[in-house]
C-alpha cells in the first residue's frame, strides 16, 4: 500500500471541517466513505499485501475511517445548529406587536336551538338519550308499529344502505326520525322513563322546506300515572319558555301516528299581519309538532307491560322551530356553510343556554 494514511486522514478531515453546508458535507462523506470512496478504494488493495502488512495497513485504514466519520458527525451537528439558529432568527416574532384581528366564531342556530331545548326540558326532569344514525329496520319502523306497506318504508322516502353484493339492504337504514332512540331506551331500562332524543335524521326529500338531512328532537315519558293532561301541560310550558311568550296559545288537533294513540298535531297561536310572523298574538294558527299517548303495541314490543304503564311522546323539527323563533326564511341556508349567513344568524359562544343562566 503506497498511500500515507496520516496524510489521507488529515486531508479528508480538513475538507470535512471546511464544508459550508449539509449538502457539501454529504458529498465529502460519499467521496471518503462511499462504495467508490478513497478509503474504500484503499481497503480493496489490502488483498495485494502479505499477512503482516495487510494487518497493519487494515488497522491504519480503520483508524482513518473512524476519524473521518467522527469529524463528519461533529461537522453535521455544527451545521444543523447553525441552520436552526438562522431559521429562528429569520422567523423571530415581535411579541410586543398587537395581535392580528381574527374572525369571531359563532354558534350555528341548530346548536343554539338544541342547547335551548335541552335547557328547558332539562328543568322538567328530562335527560338526553342518544342513538346511532344508522339503524336497523326493526327499531326504525316495526317496533314503532309502522306497517310494511307504510309509504315511509318505501325507497322513495327512506335511505337504505347497500349490501355486500352492491344491492339494497332493506334491513338497514339511515334513521328517518329519532324515535329509534326511544325504542332503545325502553328496551334497555325499566320505567319510569323521561328522556329527550335530539339528533340528525335523514329522508329522501329536498326543496325549500325539506332537506335530505335535518334535525329532530323527540321526548318520551313512561310511568304508571302520566296522562294526556300532563302532555298538554308539558308542551304549554315548553312553548312558552322557548318562544319567550307567556301563555302562548296552543291548539291540539286530532291526527294519526302509528306509534301513538290518541294522537294530535299541535298548533301555536300567531299573527301574520303585514307579512310579519308574531308568535303568541293574533287569531291565526301555525303547526309546529306532533304528539300523543304511546301506543300500547309500541310499549309491548319494547318489553313494557301496557296494562301497567302508559306515557306520552312528542317530536318536532329543530330547524323548523329555529326558523320560527329567529326569522330564518329558507331551510336550505342552514347547510350552505355561508359565513355571512352565520355572522347574521349565529350566536356568540358565551351565549350558550344553561340550566343555571336560562335562555337569555
PyMOL commands that set and color helices and strands:
alter all, ss='L'
color gray80, all
select helices_A, chain A and resi 5-17+22-33+38-48+51-90+109-123+137-140+142-144+151-153+179-188+228-242+273-275+296-301+318-326+331-335+339-345+349-351
alter helices_A, ss='H'
color red, helices_A
select strands_A, chain A and resi 127-128+134-136+160-162+168-174+193-202+213-223+250-257+260-271+278-279+284-294+310-317
alter strands_A, ss='S'
color yellow, strands_A
deselect
rebuild
show_as cartoon
